[in-house]
């Protein structure tokens, strides 16, 4: 079953990230960021398509942006962490 989750980002140019995923297989079907660096967020979103939540989480967790302690990819990982806690 497909389900969507919206995460409000903190400390990034993007305001939020929405993930659509399959609750049984944990496969990501769609990622979309609200605002942020368009090319970068679109690229990250495309790279997530068809991958497992757990795989994307392990790849992106802890990614920083310049001097910021977080980034759009890190916020995506935090959203995935919230999803995995609830599955």
TORPA-4810 file (N, C-alpha, C, O; in nm, 3 decimals):
<nodes>
NODE_1_0.084_-0.117_0.000_0.000_0.000_0.000_0.089_0.125_0.000_0.185_0.132_0.077_X
NODE_2_0.058_0.222_-0.086_0.135_0.345_-0.090_0.088_0.441_0.019_-0.031_0.453_0.048_X
NODE_3_0.185_0.507_0.079_0.157_0.603_0.185_0.249_0.723_0.166_0.362_0.708_0.117_X
NODE_4_0.204_0.841_0.203_0.287_0.961_0.196_0.317_1.013_0.336_0.236_0.999_0.428_X
NODE_5_0.434_1.073_0.349_0.476_1.132_0.475_0.538_1.268_0.445_0.622_1.278_0.356_X
NODE_6_0.497_1.371_0.517_0.553_1.505_0.500_0.632_1.543_0.624_0.583_1.531_0.737_X
NODE_7_0.754_1.588_0.601_0.846_1.627_0.709_0.873_1.776_0.695_0.908_1.822_0.586_X
NODE_8_0.857_1.852_0.801_0.891_1.994_0.802_1.041_2.006_0.830_1.089_1.964_0.936_X
NODE_9_1.114_2.062_0.734_1.259_2.072_0.746_1.300_2.184_0.842_1.230_2.284_0.857_X
NODE_10_1.414_2.165_0.906_1.471_2.264_0.996_1.616_2.289_0.956_1.692_2.194_0.938_X
NODE_11_1.654_2.416_0.942_1.793_2.450_0.914_1.833_2.439_0.769_1.952_2.435_0.738_X
NODE_12_1.736_2.434_0.677_1.768_2.425_0.534_1.688_2.528_0.455_1.594_2.589_0.506_X
NODE_13_1.727_2.547_0.330_1.654_2.637_0.240_1.519_2.578_0.203_1.423_2.652_0.180_X
NODE_14_1.510_2.447_0.197_1.381_2.385_0.165_1.293_2.383_0.291_1.342_2.366_0.402_X
NODE_15_1.164_2.402_0.270_1.071_2.410_0.383_1.025_2.273_0.431_1.004_2.251_0.550_X
NODE_16_1.010_2.180_0.336_0.962_2.046_0.372_1.002_1.946_0.265_1.045_1.982_0.156_X
NODE_17_0.985_1.820_0.300_1.006_1.711_0.205_0.891_1.613_0.223_0.852_1.581_0.335_X
NODE_18_0.838_1.565_0.110_0.731_1.466_0.112_0.782_1.339_0.046_0.841_1.344_-0.062_X
NODE_19_0.757_1.226_0.110_0.801_1.096_0.058_0.677_1.009_0.039_0.594_0.997_0.129_X
NODE_20_0.666_0.948_-0.078_0.564_0.846_-0.101_0.637_0.714_-0.110_0.735_0.701_-0.183_X
NODE_21_0.589_0.615_-0.035_0.658_0.486_-0.026_0.557_0.374_-0.012_0.442_0.395_0.024_X
NODE_22_0.603_0.253_-0.042_0.521_0.133_-0.027_0.541_0.081_0.115_0.654_0.054_0.155_X
NODE_23_0.434_0.066_0.189_0.444_0.024_0.329_0.492_-0.120_0.345_0.546_-0.155_0.450_X
NODE_24_0.474_-0.203_0.244_0.516_-0.343_0.254_0.662_-0.363_0.213_0.738_-0.430_0.283_X
NODE_25_0.701_-0.305_0.099_0.836_-0.327_0.046_0.936_-0.222_0.090_1.057_-0.240_0.073_X
NODE_26_0.888_-0.110_0.148_0.972_0.003_0.189_1.039_0.070_0.070_1.141_0.138_0.087_X
NODE_27_0.985_0.054_-0.050_1.040_0.116_-0.170_0.985_0.257_-0.185_0.865_0.280_-0.171_X
NODE_28_1.074_0.352_-0.212_1.036_0.491_-0.233_0.984_0.508_-0.375_1.049_0.468_-0.471_X
NODE_29_0.867_0.568_-0.387_0.807_0.593_-0.517_0.819_0.738_-0.561_0.819_0.766_-0.681_X
NODE_30_0.830_0.830_-0.467_0.837_0.970_-0.501_0.892_1.049_-0.383_0.857_1.023_-0.268_X
NODE_31_0.977_1.146_-0.414_1.027_1.240_-0.314_1.012_1.379_-0.375_1.046_1.400_-0.491_X
NODE_32_0.960_1.472_-0.298_0.953_1.610_-0.347_0.983_1.706_-0.233_0.934_1.692_-0.121_X
NODE_33_1.065_1.804_-0.266_1.102_1.908_-0.170_1.024_2.034_-0.202_0.997_2.064_-0.319_X
NODE_34_0.986_2.108_-0.099_0.924_2.238_-0.116_1.035_2.342_-0.101_1.096_2.354_0.006_X
NODE_35_1.059_2.416_-0.207_1.166_2.516_-0.214_1.303_2.447_-0.214_1.314_2.329_-0.248_X
NODE_36_1.406_2.520_-0.176_1.541_2.467_-0.178_1.607_2.488_-0.314_1.548_2.550_-0.403_X
NODE_37_1.727_2.437_-0.330_1.802_2.447_-0.456_1.741_2.348_-0.555_1.758_2.227_-0.542_X
NODE_38_1.670_2.400_-0.652_1.589_2.318_-0.741_1.664_2.201_-0.804_1.618_2.087_-0.797_X
NODE_39_1.778_2.227_-0.864_1.853_2.120_-0.929_1.899_2.013_-0.832_1.890_1.894_-0.860_X
NODE_40_1.949_2.057_-0.717_1.997_1.961_-0.617_1.884_1.876_-0.560_1.897_1.754_-0.550_X
NODE_41_1.774_1.940_-0.523_1.665_1.863_-0.463_1.599_1.771_-0.565_1.558_1.660_-0.531_X
NODE_42_1.590_1.815_-0.691_1.536_1.727_-0.795_1.629_1.609_-0.819_1.583_1.497_-0.840_X
NODE_43_1.759_1.634_-0.816_1.856_1.526_-0.835_1.850_1.424_-0.722_1.849_1.303_-0.748_X
NODE_44_1.845_1.472_-0.599_1.834_1.381_-0.484_1.706_1.299_-0.495_1.706_1.179_-0.472_X
NODE_45_1.597_1.366_-0.531_1.468_1.297_-0.543_1.474_1.186_-0.647_1.424_1.076_-0.623_X
NODE_46_1.535_1.213_-0.763_1.546_1.111_-0.868_1.631_0.993_-0.824_1.600_0.878_-0.857_X
NODE_47_1.736_1.020_-0.750_1.824_0.912_-0.703_1.757_0.822_-0.601_1.799_0.708_-0.581_X
NODE_48_1.653_0.872_-0.535_1.581_0.793_-0.434_1.479_0.698_-0.495_1.447_0.596_-0.434_X
NODE_49_1.429_0.729_-0.613_1.325_0.650_-0.678_1.363_0.502_-0.686_1.471_0.468_-0.733_X
NODE_50_1.273_0.415_-0.640_1.294_0.271_-0.650_1.387_0.212_-0.547_1.411_0.091_-0.548_X
NODE_51_1.441_0.292_-0.458_1.531_0.242_-0.354_1.455_0.220_-0.224_1.349_0.279_-0.201_X
NODE_52_1.510_0.136_-0.140_1.449_0.109_-0.009_1.475_0.227_0.085_1.578_0.293_0.079_X
NODE_53_1.378_0.251_0.171_1.391_0.356_0.272_1.522_0.341_0.350_1.593_0.439_0.371_X
NODE_54_1.553_0.221_0.391_1.672_0.194_0.473_1.801_0.230_0.398_1.894_0.283_0.458_X
NODE_55_1.806_0.199_0.269_1.924_0.228_0.189_1.945_0.379_0.177_2.056_0.428_0.197_X
NODE_56_1.839_0.452_0.144_1.850_0.597_0.129_1.887_0.661_0.262_1.968_0.754_0.266_X
NODE_57_1.829_0.613_0.370_1.862_0.665_0.503_2.012_0.652_0.530_2.076_0.749_0.571_X
NODE_58_2.067_0.535_0.507_2.208_0.512_0.538_2.301_0.594_0.448_2.411_0.631_0.489_X
NODE_59_2.258_0.624_0.326_2.339_0.704_0.235_2.338_0.853_0.270_2.440_0.920_0.254_X
NODE_60_2.227_0.904_0.318_2.210_1.049_0.333_2.226_1.103_0.474_2.255_1.221_0.491_X
NODE_61_2.208_1.020_0.575_2.213_1.066_0.715_2.347_1.132_0.743_2.453_1.076_0.716_X
NODE_62_2.341_1.253_0.800_2.462_1.323_0.841_2.523_1.413_0.734_2.625_1.477_0.759_X
NODE_63_2.462_1.420_0.616_2.512_1.508_0.510_2.493_1.653_0.553_2.384_1.690_0.598_X
NODE_64_2.596_1.734_0.540_2.586_1.875_0.577_2.591_1.963_0.454_2.626_1.918_0.345_X
NODE_65_2.555_2.090_0.472_2.554_2.188_0.364_2.633_2.310_0.412_2.586_2.386_0.496_X
NODE_66_2.752_2.328_0.357_2.836_2.440_0.401_2.864_2.432_0.549_2.908_2.329_0.600_X
NODE_67_2.837_2.540_0.619_2.860_2.545_0.764_2.741_2.494_0.844_2.747_2.483_0.967_X
NODE_68_2.633_2.463_0.776_2.513_2.415_0.844_2.535_2.271_0.893_2.603_2.193_0.827_X
NODE_69_2.478_2.237_1.008_2.493_2.101_1.059_2.400_2.001_0.992_2.400_1.883_1.028_X
NODE_70_2.319_2.047_0.895_2.223_1.962_0.825_2.221_2.002_0.679_2.296_2.089_0.636_X
NODE_71_2.134_1.939_0.602_2.117_1.967_0.460_1.982_1.912_0.416_1.913_1.846_0.494_X
NODE_72_1.944_1.940_0.293_1.819_1.881_0.242_1.827_1.728_0.242_1.730_1.663_0.283_X
NODE_73_1.937_1.667_0.196_1.947_1.521_0.205_1.940_1.469_0.348_1.880_1.365_0.374_X
NODE_74_2.002_1.540_0.442_1.996_1.498_0.582_1.854_1.509_0.636_1.811_1.423_0.712_X
NODE_75_1.781_1.613_0.597_1.642_1.626_0.639_1.557_1.513_0.582_1.466_1.464_0.648_X
NODE_76_1.588_1.472_0.459_1.520_1.357_0.399_1.548_1.232_0.483_1.458_1.152_0.508_X
NODE_77_1.673_1.215_0.525_1.707_1.100_0.610_1.631_1.105_0.742_1.587_1.001_0.792_X
NODE_78_1.615_1.224_0.799_1.539_1.236_0.924_1.393_1.202_0.902_1.329_1.141_0.989_X
NODE_79_1.338_1.239_0.787_1.200_1.202_0.754_1.188_1.051_0.745_1.092_0.992_0.796_X
NODE_80_1.285_0.988_0.679_1.284_0.842_0.666_1.296_0.776_0.803_1.232_0.675_0.830_X
NODE_81_1.378_0.833_0.889_1.392_0.780_1.025_1.257_0.782_1.096_1.221_0.686_1.164_X
NODE_82_1.182_0.891_1.081_1.048_0.899_1.141_0.956_0.791_1.084_0.881_0.728_1.158_X
NODE_83_0.963_0.771_0.953_0.881_0.668_0.888_0.916_0.530_0.944_0.826_0.453_0.979_X
NODE_84_1.043_0.500_0.951_1.087_0.367_0.995_1.049_0.341_1.141_1.021_0.227_1.179_X
NODE_85_1.047_0.444_1.221_1.004_0.427_1.361_0.856_0.391_1.369_0.813_0.322_1.462_X
NODE_86_0.779_0.438_1.270_0.636_0.414_1.272_0.590_0.289_1.199_0.473_0.252_1.207_X
NODE_87_0.683_0.223_1.128_0.646_0.102_1.052_0.653_-0.019_1.142_0.625_-0.131_1.097_X
</nodes>
